[in-house]
């Protein structure tokens, strides 16, 4: 099985602090990102996305889901999350 990157909504959520798990600069973060937006952004970048809606991040109480990114072995996690954040921002404009 291929290595999968996991992208949680909190990685690009503007309401989450860096210390609490946001992985992009506040200027690139978005308000209340959804797994659907993240999955669409992942596909725009050129990878396959699998949405797991019933997953809850260990630091959250409510399940917001997560997106599994397949075929992204050629990208670092940080680059991937930055690109996803940028695309979600574009999708909203």
N, C-alpha and C positions, 0 to 999 in steps of 0.2 A: 504494500500500500504506500502510496506517495505521501511525502510529508505535507501536511496541510497547515496553512497559517490560519489563525482564528482572529477575526476582527470583531471586537465588541463595540456596541454603540458608544460606550463611555470613552473610548479611545479618541473620538473626534467631537465629543459633546462639549459645547462652550460653557455649560454650567458646572462641569467637573474640573477641579483644580489639577495641576500637574502632579501634585503629591497624591491625589486620589486616583490617578490612573489615566488622565488625558495624555496623549502621546504627540499631539501637534501643538504648535504655537496658537495662542488664543485668536490671533488674526486669521488663522486657517480653520479654526473650529466652527461647528455649526450648532444651532439650537435644536435640541431634541431630535437627533438623527434617528431614522428608523432602519430596521434591517432590510427593508425593501429598497431604500435609497442606497444603502451600502452595497447590497448585492448588484444593483444596477450599475453603480460606479465600478465595482470589481469587473463586471462584464465589459464595460466601456474600455477598461485598461487592457483587457484581452485575456482574462483568466476566467475559469469556471467558478461559480459561486453556489454554495448550498446553504439555504437558510434553515436554521434550527430555532424556531420560534419559542419553544418551551424552556430554553436555557436561561439561567440566571447567573450573572457575574457574581463571583464570591463576595464582592463588596456592595452588592445591591440586594434589595429585598424583593422588588418586583421583577418578574421575568421580562426582559426586553428582547431576548433572543440574541443570537450571534450569527455571524456569517463565516462559513468555512471557505477558504480560498484554495482552490486546487490548481496545480500546475505553476505555482509561483516560486519554484525552487531557485529560479534565476534572479530573484529579487530579495532584498533584505526586508525584514519585517517593518523596519522604520520607513524605508522607501515606499513600501506597499501602503502603509497607513497614511502617509503624507499624500500619496496619489489619490487614495480613496477620499480623503477629506477635500482635496481640491476639486475632484469630480462631483462630489455631493454639493459643494458650493456652486458649481457651474449648473448642475441640474436644477437648482432652486432659482437661478436667475431668469 
